[in-house]
Structures are given as C-alpha cells and as structure tokens.
Amino acid sequence: MANALGVPSPDKAAYMDNVAAVAVDYKQQLLDLLQLEPGLKVLDLGCGPGADLQAMADAVEVSGRVIGVDVDPTMVEAASERFRDHPQVEVLLGDGHALSFEEASFDRARMDRALQHVADPAAVLAELLRVLKPGGLLRIGEPDWDSLVVDGDLEMNRAFNRFVCSTMVRNATVGRQLARLARAAGFEVDEVRTASPVFHDFAQADKIFAFTRNTERAIRAGAIERADGERWLAELQAGDFLAAPLMFLMSARKPL
Ligand SMILES: C[S@@+](CC[C@H](N)C(=O)[O-])C[C@H]1O[C@@H](n2cnc3c(N)ncnc32)[C@H](O)[C@@H]1O
C-alpha cells in the first residue's frame, strides 16, 4: 500500500532486502525444508527483488533451474538485474493466480511472505498444485500479524495489531491458515512449524514492522488517539525494547 493515509512507504526492494538480512534463521529453515538437490526445478512465487534465489541456485547447481515470479515489474527488474549472469536463474513477471507454466512443471515451489498479499490465497494454492509435479514439495512461510508481540502497553500493542490486520495487510492471519488452505487445495500437509525471531533494537524492528509509519496511519484513520500513539512510540524508543513476530512455515506435497 503505497503512501497509505498520506504516510509514505519506503522503497519496496530495499525493505525486502532489509528483512532478508535480518530474517536469516527462518529463511534458512525454509530453504532446508525445500530439500533441494542438483538438477531440480524450483519456483519462487512472489520472489521480490530475489533475496532467496542465490541460495536456491547454489543448491540445484548448474543442472537445475530456479524460476522467480513476481507480479510487480520493479521487483522483476531488480531481481533480473541481480541474476543477469546466472544462466540457471530466470525471473519472470507473472501473477500467482494464473501462472503461465504447464501442468507439472516444477519439482519444488515456495512462497515467502507473499501469500499474505494476494487477492485469493485459495486460487494461488490451486495454481501451485497444478504446476508442481506429483510428489513435488511446497514450502510456504507467512506471518501472523495479529500475533506480533511488543513488550509494553498491551492495549496499544493490540490496537496496532488490529489496525495492521484490518487496514494494512490483505491476508494478515494467513500464516495460521496455511495447513487448512493447502489441504483444501488438494495438498498433503506434512508439517506446520513456527519461527519467532526476537528483536531488541527498536530502530531495526521499526524498519520491518513499521511501528512509526503504521501508528501514524492508525492515528490518521482514527483507530488510535494521537496522544496514545505518540506516547507508545516514545516508550518503545526509550525503553528496554522487545518485539517478536510469529512466522508459520508449512511443508506440503502434491499427492502422487
Ligand atoms: C513481502 S514481499 C516478499 C518477497 C520475497 N519473497 C522475500 O522474501 O524477500 C511479497 C512479494 O509478493 C509479490 N506478490 C504479491 N502478490 C502477488 C501475486 N499475485 N503474484 C505474484 N507475486 C505477488 C509482491 O510483489 C512482493 O514482491
């Protein structure tokens, strides 16, 4: 949501690169769960600027293929530029609701924090089922924005989460729904696990969770009183800060 409620958003590619630099642990877990081997063909749907493509390309080696797809041309441009000299990596403009690939094209597919933004998660999962080979593995990592824990004023934490869930993120609680949605789409679900990085630095966390920007938006939307919002932000900046998001990592497979 660019410039929502008159509050400018940061550069999207820089935001995603920043998250990737901090979220090393859950991203490594998601990569390990993919069980990549040389020669496999992998789809990264909603690849953004391509933060995860290199690790996948290394794992499938030159005999494999990594295809990144994103609906945003600026992301495709950024990722394409990065992987210009990597023959086994291709980045394509596309929408997860209607992928341009043949049925059973991929051995593996993944999404990392992209299903939270799509118009119809069930339709995207149906597409992923179609383009995976029988027995192919799907791995998805998504947050649960209603479960963002911030030490301090509990009512403000709740008001902030309510605003983000109702106004800022389309499918803000899709993380907790992953297994149910995947089964409904026809996948066999092997595992759901959680990952919760803990942040102790307000400035670092603010870049990812947008406490300052989204509190200002909530104030402008009438969801939070200005005095309460400004006091909460001042306390978070001044105090012994702690915040932790809840990430769900789901492992599923297309039935044989
Ligand atoms: C939060 S970013 C995550 C990017 C990347 N997966 C990462 O971990 O750095 C979500 C991405 O999903 C993309 N996206 C949103 N809806 C999409 C759709 N319908 N089809 C394909 N990509 C989509 C956005 O353009 C954005 O680049």
The ligand as an SDF file (V2000), in Angstrom:
LIG
                    3D

 27 29  0  0  0  0  0  0  0  0999 V2000
    6.8860   -9.2490    1.2680 C   0  0  0  0  0  0  0  0  0  0  0  0
    7.4190   -9.4550   -0.3810 S   0  0  0  0  0  0  0  0  0  0  0  0
    8.4290  -10.8960   -0.2170 C   0  0  0  0  0  0  0  0  0  0  0  0
    9.4420  -11.0420   -1.3090 C   0  0  0  0  0  0  0  0  0  0  0  0
   10.3750  -12.2520   -1.1890 C   0  0  0  0  0  0  0  0  0  0  0  0
    9.6320  -13.4900   -1.1700 N   0  0  0  0  0  0  0  0  0  0  0  0
   11.2580  -12.1550    0.0270 C   0  0  0  0  0  0  0  0  0  0  0  0
   11.1450  -12.9880    0.9310 O   0  0  0  0  0  0  0  0  0  0  0  0
   12.1000  -11.2360    0.0790 O   0  0  0  0  0  0  0  0  0  0  0  0
    5.9790  -10.0790   -1.2340 C   0  0  0  0  0  0  0  0  0  0  0  0
    6.1110  -10.1440   -2.7470 C   0  0  0  0  0  0  0  0  0  0  0  0
    4.9690  -10.8230   -3.2840 O   0  0  0  0  0  0  0  0  0  0  0  0
    4.6530  -10.2160   -4.5160 C   0  0  0  0  0  0  0  0  0  0  0  0
    3.2700  -10.5450   -4.8920 N   0  0  0  0  0  0  0  0  0  0  0  0
    2.1390  -10.0570   -4.3190 C   0  0  0  0  0  0  0  0  0  0  0  0
    1.0480  -10.5550   -4.9390 N   0  0  0  0  0  0  0  0  0  0  0  0
    1.4990  -11.3790   -5.9250 C   0  0  0  0  0  0  0  0  0  0  0  0
    0.8570  -12.1850   -6.9050 C   0  0  0  0  0  0  0  0  0  0  0  0
   -0.4790  -12.2240   -7.0170 N   0  0  0  0  0  0  0  0  0  0  0  0
    1.6240  -12.9080   -7.7550 N   0  0  0  0  0  0  0  0  0  0  0  0
    2.9870  -12.8550   -7.6700 C   0  0  0  0  0  0  0  0  0  0  0  0
    3.6460  -12.1010   -6.7580 N   0  0  0  0  0  0  0  0  0  0  0  0
    2.9200  -11.3730   -5.8930 C   0  0  0  0  0  0  0  0  0  0  0  0
    4.9080   -8.7370   -4.2710 C   0  0  0  0  0  0  0  0  0  0  0  0
    5.0350   -8.0030   -5.4760 O   0  0  0  0  0  0  0  0  0  0  0  0
    6.1750   -8.7860   -3.4390 C   0  0  0  0  0  0  0  0  0  0  0  0
    7.3230   -8.6970   -4.2270 O   0  0  0  0  0  0  0  0  0  0  0  0
  1  2  1  0
  2  3  1  0
  2 10  1  0
  3  4  1  0
  4  5  1  0
  5  6  1  0
  5  7  1  0
  7  8  2  0
  7  9  1  0
 10 11  1  0
 11 12  1  0
 11 26  1  0
 12 13  1  0
 13 14  1  0
 13 24  1  0
 14 15  1  0
 14 23  1  0
 15 16  2  0
 16 17  1  0
 17 18  1  0
 17 23  2  0
 18 19  1  0
 18 20  2  0
 20 21  1  0
 21 22  2  0
 22 23  1  0
 24 25  1  0
 24 26  1  0
 26 27  1  0
M  CHG  2   2   1   9  -1
M  END
$$$$
